[in-house]
């Protein structure tokens, strides 16, 4: 049952595209709750269903099953034949193309939603001034839209979405048209804007760094299935799914079979080609189950001499060492496998060096080898 403080509730959402003979199952029972006042991100690769989910919340796509509520009111419910059109939903939207009217000034662009609803001129002027102040564009009311930078145009789009005081903001890859430097700057601006307005915001992106930088919660999606939900820190440091570990940043995976386990968060043992390794389960695992250890490159200390009395020490040979200023990004051959390792810039290494890697058990996350486990009906497909 959804918490009363959840602003958006999505229950068992289903969506198909195409004709009956060539139907594509795009959303497969997606259920999640977006807390009021949060910045909540849908993250996943192209085609995973994240934008379709957002468009269903917006009313731009009609689902084939399930239920969507905003602020406690159903805007779509398949069993009750409820479908509220987009213009009746308490939402604001910003998409990849900002759709700024080139023949209008900043103020005219922002005022447009109020103008078409024939609000009084004095009210329009006051609300436009208020919202431009919020997004940091006060003083630019009379500037023609084509004279704005990319970042300023984006803020105009935000201001226009805010003008009707929506309960929920929907942002579909709003940074994708900006250059790399401006994207980083606008991440901070979006987060600061969301904090100032406290408007519940759903953000869609395929960019992992973007999601980590701005989100309160991230919903990871893959092949129309909701894989995992958590805070950026939780999903990066202690993912529960193999897909999350590999999609959200760079990681090393070491396959094996569980020899010993004693519940979640307690050390276990994994039989691998590299010997028996200690790990901490990130989710429930059973003895004899196929599993993987996931460990990030920055969590593997690299030693030039074999450490004394340490568990999980592997001997390897450096095959690549790239100096990046803040670290050496290395590839280390350990048997038939190659592990990615990031080591301190003062710890200079060269290809051909023999090294020892310490896989700290606390940084070794034990995960099911197959992400289908725990997901009904093998919904991840082939």
Secondary structure as UniProt FT lines:
FT   TURN            4..5
FT   STRAND          6..17
FT   HELIX           20..22
FT   STRAND          24..35
FT   TURN            36..37
FT   STRAND          39..43
FT   TURN            46..47
FT   HELIX           50..58
FT   STRAND          65..70
FT   TURN            71..72
FT   STRAND          73..77
FT   HELIX           78..80
FT   STRAND          82..83
FT   HELIX           86..88
FT   STRAND          91..94
FT   TURN            102..103
FT   HELIX           106..116
FT   TURN            117..118
FT   HELIX           121..134
FT   TURN            135..136
FT   TURN            138..139
FT   TURN            141..142
FT   HELIX           145..147
FT   HELIX           150..162
FT   TURN            163..164
FT   STRAND          168..172
FT   TURN            174..177
FT   HELIX           180..197
FT   STRAND          200..205
FT   HELIX           208..214
FT   STRAND          217..222
FT   TURN            223..224
FT   STRAND          225..230
FT   HELIX           232..237
FT   HELIX           242..247
FT   STRAND          252..260
FT   TURN            264..265
FT   STRAND          267..272
FT   TURN            273..274
FT   STRAND          275..281
FT   TURN            287..288
FT   STRAND          290..295
FT   HELIX           297..299
FT   STRAND          300..303
FT   STRAND          313..323
FT   STRAND          328..334
FT   TURN            335..336
FT   STRAND          337..343
FT   TURN            345..346
FT   TURN            351..352
FT   STRAND          354..359
FT   HELIX           361..363
FT   STRAND          365..368
FT   TURN            371..374
FT   HELIX           376..378
FT   TURN            379..380
//
